[in-house]
Amino acid sequence: MSKVTYKIHVTGHVQGVGYRDFVRCNARELDVSGWVRNEADRSVSALLQADEEAVLEQLVGRLRQGPPGSRVDQLLVEVMPDPDAYTGFRVVHSS
């Protein structure tokens, strides 16, 4: 079975409120692989990978809500073709 991969970009009040940890915890709960990181423009980006698109849609629904204290203004989803395979989920430090 081929993996489904989403790249997401989230804007709003999503840094300094535990958003990356929220993504990581929910991804691990749903058995989603990939990574999440803060961006210099105060947004958050993530790469999410699962065996089923429905699982990714469930995670994206949670991420649109965010943790307490956050405010998601926009969440953009891009489906990634022919992705590399990821194992586990991690927080990546900004570059």
N, C-alpha and C positions, 0 to 999 in steps of 0.2 A: 504494500500500500504506500502510495506517495504522500509525503508530508504537505500540509498546507501552511503557508507562511504569510503573516501580515507584518508590515512595517507601519507603526503608528507614530503620530506626532500630536502632542497634547499641549494646548495653550490655556492660560488662565492663571489662577493662583495655585500652582502645582509644585513649587519648590519651597522647602522649609516647612512642609506640612506632613511629611512621611509618605508622600505619593509613591516614590520608588519602592519603598518597603511594602506598601500596599499592593503594588503591581507584582512584586516578587512573591509575596504570600499567596495571593490569589492564583498566580500562575502555577505555583507548586501544588496548590490544592487541586487544580484542574488538570495536572500533569501536562502543563505547557512548558516547552523549552524556549530558550532564547536569552535576551538581556534587556536591561533598561538603564537609561542614563539621563542626567541633567544636561541641558544645553546652555550655552553662554547667554542666549536670549531669554532665559528664565522659563523655557518650555521643557518638556520631557519627551524623549524618543524611546521607542522600544521595538524590538524584533520578537515576534511571538510565533511559535511553531507547534503544531499539533497534528495528530493523525486525522482529525475530523474538523471540518469548518464550523460545525455547530458549537464545538467546544470553544473555538476562538471567538465566535459571536457572543457566547455567554460571558467570556472574559471581557470583551470590549464593552458589553453592557455594564459590567461592574466598574470598569475604568471610566466610563462616562459619568458615573456618580462620584467616584473618588472617595478618599477617606474623610472623616470629619475635619473641618477646617480648610478643606480644599474647595476650589471653585473651578470647574472645567468649563471654559468658554467654547472650545472647539477641540474635537478629536477627529483627526484625519486618518483614514485607513487606506493603505496601498497593498494590494495583493502582489506578492513577490513571485515571479516565475522561476522555475528551476532553481530552487534554493539549496544552499548547503545544509547539511543536517546538523542540528544542535542537540546537545545533551545537557540536561539540567537547566537551571535558570540562575542568572547572576546579575548583580548590580555592577555596572561598569562606571568607572570614574570618568568625568568629563575630560575631553582632550584640550 
